[in-house]
Amino acid sequence: MASLFRPPAASSRHICSSCLLRRSVLRRQIQWHRRAFQTSVSQNPPIPDFGFTFDIDGVLVRSSRPIPAAQKALPLLQKNRIPFILVTNGGGKTEEQRVQYLQDRLGVPLSADMIVQSHTPFADMTHLYDKTVLIVGGDYDHCQLVAQKYGFKYAVTPIDILCAHPEIWPFGKQYLDLYRTFAKPLPTPIDLSSPATSLKFDAIFVYNDSRDWGTDTTIILDLLLSRAGILGTLSTKNGNPALPNNGYQQDAQPPLYYSNPDLWWAAAWHQNRLGQGGFQRALEGVWAAATDGAHLAKTAIGKPTQATFAFAEHRLRHVRKQMFAQRGLNDPLKRVYMIGDNPESDIRGANEYRSPHGTVWRSVLVKTGVYRADEGKEPAYRPDVIVEDVLEAVEWAVEDAKKARGG
């Protein structure tokens, strides 16, 4: 009797052939998946544990002209998927406009997330979005439009005020025809017969380099001496020796914010030109003369401040996470290389910054901008290394990171 557990011979041969076929198909599928996995691994090298922050003017471009080394350095990083961002003390444009400006000159794809301008951190001051703020600096109304894009509903410029009241700065009258082409109506009239409803400011922001130092200085000084930021008033506490700071800035005057402290920047002219820091020092000199040396309370961001470097590190970590989100970020960002041309801002900032994440920052100084090696002076703040240009800076940093890993 045939075994109940043994099928007939003919049937057995049929089933074995089918099994062999299925096994062959399964084997090929396993081999295909193994090759696909190996290919995937080979296309996904380890996540770099380092990244870059680059200054823009003097490192990637000089004035509006691209620096040739930058057209090689940035594509090299993108090809090898090494994260970087651009951190500048410049401004006057939206981050999207800055991206387009740089892409047109450098020929590399960038995103707005990769740009930190001097005034970018101001966008986080959401508590002032519904307040009236003074926006100083920049070409035409560009900074005003940036502030509005950030969310500031009542952004007013000194030019808006001058066009509404030319008598506020008599020496600006010759420019009124130009100014009126972009000035905006005031959100509230200046009515000193009714100070409670007159134009009042809750903050002063210097977004970019002043184009009209006389008008800007006059109106900022008026607000700093005002009562509670009401333009055209004068605080009765000013000059009172019984009050702190002789009464100055003791009457709810609007706080003053600067977006960067750079005294110099590298423009098309062969000598460095005065930046926002020059305007600040001029304003502070006028303030000192007007108040007999009273202290001027102010807040300055931009390189080399801790606040701006902390903001930049947060942005770099965000960009890195976006690049490698599909694989996770189990490995921390260990080193950041700051590539800059200005010892006072780029190098000093990187040297003095203390990362809350324990990330090591290293500074690299290039010779294509503010720092001039031919002047025979040592930089005021010594970098980890001085190189010719940004391409040499990237090559040095990649090797330095490899050495740090023991490679």
C-alpha positions in Angstrom: 0.0 0.0 0.0 1.3 3.3 -0.9 2.3 5.4 2.1 -0.2 8.1 3.0 2.8 10.4 3.3 4.3 9.8 -0.1 2.5 11.2 -3.2 2.4 9.2 -6.4 5.6 9.4 -8.4 4.2 11.5 -11.3 2.8 14.0 -8.9 6.0 14.2 -6.9 8.0 15.1 -10.0 5.5 17.9 -10.8 5.6 19.4 -7.4 9.4 19.4 -7.2 9.7 21.2 -10.5 7.3 23.9 -9.2 9.3 24.2 -6.0 12.5 24.6 -7.9 11.0 27.3 -10.0 9.8 29.2 -7.0 13.1 28.8 -5.3 14.9 30.1 -8.4 12.6 33.1 -8.5 13.1 33.7 -4.7 16.8 33.4 -5.0 16.9 36.0 -7.8 14.7 38.4 -5.7 17.0 38.0 -2.7 20.1 38.7 -4.9 18.4 41.7 -6.4 17.4 43.2 -3.0 20.9 42.5 -1.7 22.5 44.4 -4.6 19.9 47.2 -4.2 20.8 47.5 -0.5 24.5 47.5 -1.2 24.0 50.2 -3.9 21.9 52.2 -1.4 24.7 52.0 1.2 27.4 53.0 -1.3 25.3 56.0 -2.3 24.8 57.1 1.3 28.2 57.7 2.9 28.4 58.5 6.6 26.9 61.8 7.7 29.6 64.4 8.0 30.2 65.4 11.6 31.3 68.9 10.5 29.9 71.8 8.6 30.6 75.3 7.4 29.5 78.9 7.9 30.6 81.4 5.3 30.7 85.1 5.4 29.5 86.5 2.0 31.1 89.9 1.2 34.9 89.5 0.9 34.6 85.6 0.9 32.2 84.6 -1.8 31.7 88.0 -3.6 33.4 91.4 -3.5 30.9 94.1 -4.1 28.7 92.4 -6.7 31.5 90.4 -8.4 31.9 86.7 -7.6 35.2 85.6 -6.2 36.3 82.7 -8.6 37.4 80.4 -5.7 33.8 80.5 -4.4 32.4 79.1 -7.6 34.5 76.0 -7.0 34.3 75.7 -3.2 30.5 75.6 -2.8 29.8 73.0 -5.5 32.5 70.9 -4.0 30.7 70.8 -0.7 27.3 70.2 -2.3 28.7 67.3 -4.3 30.0 65.7 -1.1 26.9 66.6 0.9 28.7 68.6 3.5 26.3 71.0 5.2 26.9 74.8 5.1 25.1 78.1 5.6 26.0 81.7 4.8 26.1 84.2 7.6 26.6 87.8 6.7 26.5 91.2 8.5 25.0 92.5 5.3 21.2 92.9 4.8 18.7 95.1 3.1 17.1 92.3 1.1 14.7 89.5 1.9 16.4 86.1 2.4 14.9 84.9 -0.9 16.3 87.9 -2.7 19.7 87.3 -1.2 19.5 83.7 -2.4 18.7 84.8 -6.0 21.4 87.4 -5.9 24.0 84.8 -4.9 22.8 82.1 -7.2 23.0 84.4 -10.2 26.7 85.2 -9.3 27.9 81.9 -8.0 25.9 79.5 -10.1 25.1 77.2 -7.1 21.6 76.2 -5.8 20.8 77.7 -2.4 17.7 78.0 -0.2 16.5 80.8 2.1 17.1 78.5 5.1 20.8 78.7 4.3 21.0 82.5 4.6 21.4 84.3 7.9 21.6 88.1 7.3 22.3 90.6 10.0 18.6 91.4 10.5 17.3 87.8 10.2 17.0 87.3 14.0 14.7 90.3 14.2 12.0 88.2 12.6 11.8 86.3 15.9 10.6 89.5 17.8 7.0 88.6 17.4 5.9 90.7 20.4 6.5 93.8 18.3 4.5 92.7 15.2 1.5 94.8 16.1 3.5 97.8 17.3 4.9 100.8 15.4 8.6 100.4 14.8 11.2 102.6 13.1 13.2 100.8 10.4 16.5 102.5 9.5 19.0 101.9 6.7 19.1 100.2 3.3 18.3 101.3 -0.2 15.0 103.0 -0.8 12.2 101.1 1.1 13.9 97.7 0.9 14.4 97.2 4.7 10.9 98.4 5.4 9.6 95.7 3.0 11.8 93.1 4.7 10.4 94.0 8.1 6.8 93.8 6.7 7.6 90.4 5.3 8.8 89.3 8.7 5.5 90.3 10.2 5.9 93.9 11.4 2.6 95.5 10.5 3.5 99.1 11.2 7.1 99.6 9.9 8.0 103.2 9.4 11.2 104.7 8.0 12.8 108.1 8.6 12.0 108.9 5.0 8.3 108.4 5.6 8.5 110.9 8.4 10.6 113.4 6.4 8.2 113.3 3.5 5.2 113.9 5.8 7.1 116.7 7.7 10.0 118.1 5.7 10.7 120.6 8.5 11.9 117.8 10.8 15.3 117.8 9.0 15.7 120.9 6.8 18.8 119.7 5.0 16.8 116.8 3.5 14.5 118.9 1.4 16.7 118.7 -1.7 16.1 114.9 -1.8 12.3 115.0 -1.4 11.5 114.4 -5.0 13.4 111.1 -4.9 12.2 110.1 -1.5 8.5 110.6 -2.4 8.8 107.9 -5.0 9.0 105.3 -2.3 7.8 106.9 0.9 4.7 105.5 2.6 1.9 107.3 4.5 2.4 107.4 8.3 0.1 104.9 10.1 -0.8 107.6 12.6 -0.6 111.4 12.2 1.9 113.4 14.3 -0.4 115.6 16.4 1.3 117.2 19.3 -2.0 118.8 20.4 -3.1 115.2 21.2 0.0 113.3 22.3 -2.1 110.3 23.5 -3.1 109.7 19.9 0.0 111.0 18.1 2.6 108.8 16.3 4.3 106.7 18.9 7.2 104.2 18.4 7.8 101.1 20.5 11.3 100.1 19.0 14.0 101.4 16.8 15.7 99.0 14.4 18.9 99.7 12.4 18.5 97.0 9.7 21.3 98.0 7.4 23.8 100.8 6.7 22.3 104.3 6.8 22.1 106.0 3.5 21.2 109.4 5.0 23.1 109.9 8.3 21.7 113.3 8.9 18.0 112.4 8.7 18.4 109.1 10.5 20.5 110.5 13.3 18.1 113.4 13.9 15.0 111.2 14.1 16.6 108.5 16.2 17.8 111.2 18.6 14.4 112.7 18.8 12.9 109.3 19.8 15.6 108.6 22.4 14.9 112.0 24.0 11.1 111.8 23.7 8.5 110.9 26.2 7.5 107.3 25.8 8.4 107.2 22.1 5.9 109.9 21.0 7.7 111.7 18.2 8.0 115.4 18.7 7.8 115.3 22.5 10.7 115.9 25.0 10.9 114.0 28.2 10.9 116.2 31.3 13.1 113.6 33.0 16.1 114.3 30.7 19.0 115.8 32.6 17.5 115.1 36.1 20.6 114.3 38.3 18.3 112.6 40.9 17.4 109.9 38.4 19.6 107.0 37.1 21.6 108.0 34.0 20.7 111.7 34.7 17.1 110.9 33.6 18.0 109.9 30.1 16.2 106.8 28.7 14.1 106.7 31.9 10.8 107.6 30.4 9.7 104.6 28.4 11.7 105.6 25.3 11.8 102.9 22.6 14.7 100.4 22.8 17.4 100.7 20.2 18.6 97.7 18.2 21.5 97.5 15.8 21.8 94.6 13.4 25.6 94.6 13.2 28.7 96.4 14.6 31.0 96.3 11.5 33.1 99.5 11.3 34.5 98.4 7.9 33.4 96.3 4.9 35.1 95.3 1.6 33.4 97.2 -1.2 34.5 97.7 -4.9 36.9 100.5 -3.8 40.4 99.3 -3.0 40.1 100.7 0.5 37.6 99.4 3.1 34.4 101.5 3.5 32.6 102.5 6.6 29.8 100.1 7.6 26.9 100.3 10.1 29.5 100.4 12.9 30.6 103.8 11.6 27.0 105.1 11.7 26.6 103.7 15.3 29.8 105.5 16.5 28.7 108.8 14.9 25.2 108.5 16.5 26.7 107.7 19.9 29.0 110.7 19.6 26.1 113.0 18.9 24.2 111.3 21.8 27.1 111.9 24.2 27.3 115.6 23.1 23.6 116.1 23.5 23.3 114.4 26.9 26.7 115.5 28.4 28.0 111.9 28.3 24.9 109.9 29.4 25.0 106.2 28.8 23.2 105.0 25.7 21.3 101.8 26.2 21.3 99.7 23.1 21.3 96.1 21.9 23.6 95.0 19.1 23.4 91.7 17.2 25.3 90.4 14.2 28.8 88.9 14.1 30.7 88.7 16.5 27.9 88.5 19.1 27.1 85.3 20.9 23.4 85.8 19.9 24.1 85.7 16.2 26.5 82.8 16.4 24.0 80.8 18.4 21.3 81.6 15.8 23.7 80.5 13.1 24.5 77.2 14.8 20.8 76.5 15.2 20.2 77.2 11.5 23.2 75.0 10.4 21.8 72.1 12.5 18.4 72.6 10.9 19.9 72.5 7.4 21.9 69.4 8.3 18.8 67.7 9.6 16.9 68.5 6.4 19.7 67.0 4.3 19.9 63.7 6.2 16.4 63.4 7.8 15.6 60.1 6.0 18.6 58.5 7.8 18.3 60.1 11.2 20.9 62.1 13.1 22.4 59.8 15.7 25.8 61.4 15.1 26.2 64.9 16.5 27.7 67.9 14.7 31.2 68.1 16.2 32.9 70.9 14.3 32.0 74.0 12.5 34.4 76.0 10.4 33.8 79.8 10.2 35.3 81.1 6.9 35.5 84.9 7.0 37.5 87.9 5.9 37.0 90.2 8.9 39.0 89.5 12.0 36.8 91.8 14.1 33.6 90.0 13.3 34.1 86.6 11.7 37.2 85.5 13.5 36.5 87.0 16.9 33.0 85.6 16.8 34.1 82.1 16.1 36.9 82.2 18.6 34.7 83.5 21.4 31.5 81.5 20.8 30.7 78.8 23.2 28.3 76.3 21.7 25.5 75.0 24.0 25.8 71.7 22.2 29.5 71.3 22.8 30.4 71.9 19.1 33.9 73.0 18.4 34.1 76.2 16.2 37.3 76.9 14.3 38.1 80.1 12.4 39.7 80.5 9.0 40.7 83.9 7.7 40.9 84.5 3.9 42.8 87.3 2.2 40.1 88.3 -0.3 38.3 90.9 1.7 38.7 93.2 4.7 41.9 91.5 6.0 44.9 92.7 3.9 48.0 90.6 4.4 50.0 93.1 2.3 49.6 95.8 5.0 52.0 93.8 7.2 49.7 93.8 10.2 48.8 90.8 12.4 45.0 90.4 12.5 43.4 91.8 15.7 41.9 88.4 16.4 44.1 85.4 15.4 42.4 82.7 13.4 43.2 79.0 13.5 44.7 79.5 10.0 45.1 82.2 7.4 44.6 81.1 3.7 44.5 82.7 0.3 40.8 82.2 -0.5 37.7 80.2 0.2 38.6 77.2 -1.8 41.9 76.8 0.1 39.9 77.3 3.3 37.5 74.5 2.5 40.3 72.1 1.5 42.2 72.9 4.8 39.0 72.4 6.9 38.2 69.0 5.3 41.7 67.8 6.1 41.5 69.2 9.6 38.1 67.4 10.2 39.7 64.1 8.9 42.6 64.5 11.3 40.2 65.2 14.2 38.4 61.9 13.5 41.8 60.1 13.5 41.6 59.6 9.7 
